[in-house]
């Protein structure tokens, strides 16, 4: 006799399937996938000086070790999500985990810089599948009333991966060399691969006709557009020259062509009607803006703490670790609160906290030093944890089973675009308002002025996000009640 779904300390039992695996093991597979993909972003940065020395290369050359991974993830994450919807999410997630793990081995074995960059690009291909499909599985692995809790858990794992990268990378380089920062992924990847294969739901079989509907033209156009945008925002390290402008213009043209192609496609990669849904569209825009603001703390923080406050490198790292730590600790409680009180209200609460924290960044460090900075950082990152959990829950709640992968991919894309944009745009705002092009020689007073001005801009950006989120909520409510009034 079949049993209903039961979520608790034991196993999850799904109606019609007596052999359903433990929910904890399934969530462990998804959590490891999220951890590894986030770790892949953050762990390599700390090793760039060491790898530049090892390969006798310039910084401009070794930065492609980071850019290759970032570009692969950004350009492919939406297409990977859609491919998972059509071919099977479990199947494609296994492919992604295998590619990520195998590429980590190749990174650790690279004997030339071009080999390492190529392996990092392959690692990013695998990570794009992992990022896109991890959240898409939530709707299948747990009941709807537990979605917020699991989203909070995945957000926690992402934060841990981001926070762990610099410290883990530094320790591994000091003890085992730069190759270890890539090889450390291998045992974790194997564990995730085994757990995913054994514990995640089996894919339904799809027909050849369904698989043939994959939007190749739209996927290629979107990938090229996103690559042009990401390169425009990252090449030049804060300077914006003619090449950046050409890339940005190419991205704009590509976006227009993508909309044109999608509007005429029989099976589009992204249904444009989805973007007209107020909650969905507002969630993606708010996610992009909020991620850009979070990146501001990573771009501005080290300069302000070291130059304006005079902290040494150890104390700078200690202060900045407070942010990811807060996100990691807040993720699961935030998910439970979302499950209990509803996602839309928690989204507004999280954004409001972030606005208050940005105001604190502009005011408190000048009076209270590092303590004022830490308090502001805790408020901003705590608000971000609640926003991210609630926003992901809202967006994924409206996803139909055949579109969960692509919508999860779009959520991850919005976050990545926010991080890329924040690093470039907010970094430029900081440089402009500090009135210096070389932060190494900047005066403490100028850095303090730039800090205040940058976070005033960040606060205004969060206020705009609040307006977008509240407006989307009102429009969705009107659409829900409109048929009732007509009847």
N, C-alpha and C positions, 0 to 999 in steps of 0.2 A: 504494500500500500504506500502511495506517495505521501510525502510530508511537505508542509508549507515551509517558507523561508523562516529561519530562526537565527537571529543575530545575537551573539552574546559571547561568553567566554569559551564556548566549545566550538563546534563546527557550524558551518552554514549548510543548511539542507534546502535544496531547491525542489519545488514540486515537480514530480515526474523524473527526478534524478537522484537515486539512492546513493550514487557514488560521488556526490558533490564534495569538493575538497574543503578544507578548513578555510574560513574567511580570513583568518590571521595569516595563513601562508600566502593566500592570494594577495592580500594587502602588502605583505612583505615583498612580493615580487614587484608590485607597482611602486612601492616606496623606494626600493633599490634602483629601479629604472629612473625615477625622478632624481634621486641622489646622484647617480652617476652622470646623468646629463648635465646637472648643475655643476658638479665637480669639474667636468670637462671644460666649462667656461672659465672657472676661477683659478684652477690649479696651475695653469701654464704661465700666467702673468708674472708670478714671482720668480720664475726661472729664466726669464728673457735675458737678463744680463749674463748669467752663467752660460746659456746656450750661444749668445753672441760671441763670447770668448771661445767656447768649444769649437765653433764652426768658423771662427775668424771672420765674422760678418758684422755689418752695420746694424744699428737699431732698426732702421727703416726696413731692412731685410728680415730680421727675426720677428718683427711685429706681425708678419704674415703667418707665423705659427698660431697666433691668436685669431687673426682675421680669417684664415682659411676655415677654421671651425665655426666661427660666428656667421660667416657668409653661407656656409652649407646649411646650417640650422635655419637661418632666417629665410633663405630662398626656397627650401624644400618642405618646411613644416606643414604648410597647408595641403600641398599635394600629397604628402605622406598620410595625412589624416584621411583624405578622400580615398586614396588607394586602399587604406585599411578598411574603410566602410564597404568597399566593393569586393576586395579579395579575401577579407577576413582579418580582424584586428589582432587576434592571437597569432596568426601566421606571420603577419608583418612585424609585430612586436618582437617575435623570436628572431626574425631576420635582422631587425635593428640591433638587438642585443648582441647577436653574433658579430655583425659588422663592427660595432663599437668595441667589443672585446678583442677581435682580431686586429683591428686598427691600432688598439693600444699596444699590442705586441709589436706591430710594425713601427710605431713611434719609438718604443724603447730600443729597437734594433737599428734605427736609422743611422747611417754613417755619413750622410750628406744632408745639407739643409733642405734641398729640394725634396729629398725622400721624406723628411720629417713633415714638411708642409703638405705633401700629397697624402701622407698617412693621417694627418690632422683633418684634412678635408673629408677623407673617408670616415673618420671617427665622427665628424659632424653629420654626415649622411645617416649613420646609425642613430645618433642622438636625436635627429629630427623625427625619426620614427618613434623613438621612445617618448619624446615630449608630446607628440601629437596624440599618441594612442593611450598613454597612461590615464589621463583624465577621462578619455572616452570609455574606458572600461568600468568607470564608477557606476554608471547607470545599469550595467549588467551584473556587477558583483555585489551590490548592496541595494536594499530597498530605498525608495525615495526619501523617506523620513530620516535616513541616516546619511544623506548625501553631503550635508554641510560638514559633518564630523570627518568624513573621509577626505573632502576637499581641504579641510584644515590640516589633516595629517600629511597630505601631499605637499601643501604649502610649507609645512615644517621641514620636510625632507629637502625641499628645494633650498630653503634658507640655510639648513645645515650644510648642504653641499657648497653653497656660495661662501659661507663663513669658514668652512673647514679648509677650502682650497689654499689660501695664502699660508696659513700656519702649517698645514700638512706638507705643502710643497716645500716650504722653507726647511722643515725638519728633515724631509727626505733628501733634499739636495745636500744638506750639511752632513748627512750620515752615509748616504748611498749614491749620491750623484744625481744628475738631472734625469737620467733615464728612468729612475725609480718613480718619478711623478706620473709617468704614463703606465708603467708596469703594475702599479698598485691597483689599477682598475681591473686587472685580469682576474684575480680570484673573486672579486665582488661581481664582475660580469658573469662569470661561470655560475655562481650561486643564483643570481637573478635569472639566468637562462634556464637553469634546472627548475626553479620554482615556477616560473612562468609556464614552462612546458607541462608541468604536472598539475598546476592548481588553477589556471585561468580557464574560463568557459571555452568549450570547443566551438569553432566557427561553424556557422551554417554554410551549407554548400551553395555556391552561386553558379549560375549558368554562364555559358560562353557569351551569350548576348548581353548579360549584365556587365561582365568584365570588359566587353568591347566598348561600353559607354564612357570609359574614362576620357576626360576632356584634355587631350594632349596639347592642343593649341593654347587653351587657357592656362594650363599648368606651366607651359614653357614661357608664355608672356609674363605671367605673374612672377616666375623665378627671375627672369631677366630684369623686370622692373624693380623687384626688391633688391637684387644684387647691385643695380645702379644706385639705388637710394642708399643702401648700406655703405657702399664704397664712397659716395659723396659725403657722407657724414663722418667717415673714419679716416680717409686718406688726408694727410696733411697735419694731423694731430693738432687741431684747433684753428689752423689757418684755412681760409676758404679762397682758393684761387680759381683760375679759368677752367681747369680740368674738373674741379668739384662742381662748378656751375654747369658744365656740359653734362656731367653725370646726372645732376639733379633735373635738368631739362629733359634728359632721356627718360628718367623715371616718370616724369609727368606725362610725357608722350605715351610711354608704355602703359601707364594707368588708364589713359583714355582709350587706347587700343584694347586693353583687357576688358573694360566695360562694354565696348562695342562688340567684341567677340562673344562675351558671356550672354549678352542680351539676345544673341541669335543662335546660341548653342542649344541643341536638343537635350543635352545632359551636361549642364554647366558645372564647372568646378565649384563655383560659389553662386548660389541663387541670389540674384540681386534683390529679390523681394525680401530676403532675410534681413538685409541691411536697413530696410524700411521699417522693420519691427522696432518700436521705440526702446524696449528694454534691451534688446540684443545690440542695436547700434550704439546706444548710450553706454552699454557695458564695455564694448570694445574701445570706444573713444576715451572713456574714463580710465581704462586700464593703461592705455598708451601714455596719457598725461601723467598719471600717478607713477608709473615706472620711470618716466623721465625725471620726476622730482626725487624719487628714491636714489637714482643715479647721481643726482646733485650732491647728496651727502658723501658719496664716494669720490667725486671729482674735487669738490671744494674742501672737504674735511681735512685731508692730509696737509694741505698748504696752510690752512688757517691754524690748525693745531701746532704745527711745527714752526711757522714763521711768526704769526701774530701772538700765540701763547707761549712759544719757546719750549715746547715739549720735545723730548728726545724720541727716537724712532720706536723704542719699546713702549713708551707711554702713548704715543700716537696709535700704535696697533692695539693697545689695550682699550683705549677710549673708543676707537672705531668698531671694535668687536662687540660692543654693547648693542649695536643695531641688529645685526644678524641673530645675536643671542635672544633678543626680545622677540623677533619674528619666530624663531624656533620654539620658544617657550609658549608663545601666544597662539600658535596655529591650531592645536587640537581643542583648547578651550573655546577659541573663536568659532570653530565648527559646531561645537555643542550648543553654543548660544544661538548661532544661526538656525540650527534645527529647532530650537525651542521658540524663538521669537520671530523668525522669518528673515529672509535675506534682504529684502529691499530696505527695511529700516536700519539694519546693521551696516549696509553700504553707506547710507547717509552719515551714520555715527562715525564710521571709520574715516571718511573724508573730512568730517568736521574736526576730528582729533588731529589729522594731518595738517589742516590749516592752522590750528592752534600751535602745533609743533613748529611749523615754518615761521610763524610770528615769533615764537620763542628763540629760534636760531638768529633772527634779526635783532633781538633785544637782549636776551639773557647772558650770552657769553661775554659781552662787553662789560657787564657788571659782576658776573659770578665766575668768569673764567671757564675752566674745563668742566666744573660741576654744572654750570648753566648749559654747556654744550651737551653733556650727557643726558640731562633732563629733557632737553629739546629732542635729542635723538631718540630717546625712549618713547616719547609721545608720538613722533612721526612714524617710527617703525612699528609701534604697537597699533596705531591707526591703520597702517598699511596691511598688517596681518589680518585685521578684521575686514578691511575693504576687500582684500584679495579673496579671502574665503567666501564672503557673501557674494561678491561679483561673479566669481567662477560658478557658484551654485545657481545664481539667477540665470546666467547665460546658458549653462548646460541643462538647466531644468526644461528649457523650451526646445531642446534638441530631440528630433525624432530619431528612432534607433538607426535608421540608414544614413544619418548625417552627424552622428556623434563625433566621428573621427575628424571630419573637416571643421566642425565648430570648435573642437578642442584645439586643432591646429591653428585656427584663427585667434583663439585666446592667447596661445603661446606666441603667435606672431605679433599681436598687439603689445605684449610685454617686451619682446625683443626689440621691436621698433622704438618703444619708449626708452629702453636702455641705450640704444645706439643714438637716438636723438638727444637724450639728456646729456650724454657724454660730450657731444659736439656743441649743441646749442647752449646749454647751461654753462659749459666750460668757456664758451666764447663770451657769454654775459659776464662771467666772473673775471675773465681777462680784461674785458673792456672797462668794467666798473672799477677794476683795480688800477687802471691806467698803466699797464705794463704788459710787455710781450714775453718777458723772461721772469718767471716766478722765482727763480733761484736768487735773483738780485732785488726782488721787490721789498719795499719797506713794510714793516709790520702794520703801520697805520693804513697804508694803501690796501693791504690784504684784508684788514678788518672792514674797511669801507666796501670792498668788493663782496665780502661775505654777507654783509647786511643787505646790500642791493640785490644780490643773487637770490637770497631767500625771500625777499619781498616779491620778486618775480615768481618764485616758486609758490608762494602763498596765493598770489593772484591766479596762477594756473590751477591750483586746487579748488579755489572758489569757482572757477569756470567749470571744473569737473562736477562740483556740487550742483551747479545749475543744470548741467547736462543730465546728471543722474536723476535729479528731482523732476526735470521736464519729461524725461523718458518714463518715469513712474506715473506722472499725471496723464500722459498720452495713452499709456497702456490701460490705465483705469477707465479713461473715457471710451476706449474701444471695447472694453469688457462690458460696460454698462450701456453702450449705445443701442444694441439690439433690444435690451430690456425696455428702454424708453420708447422705441418705435413700436414695440408690441403693446 
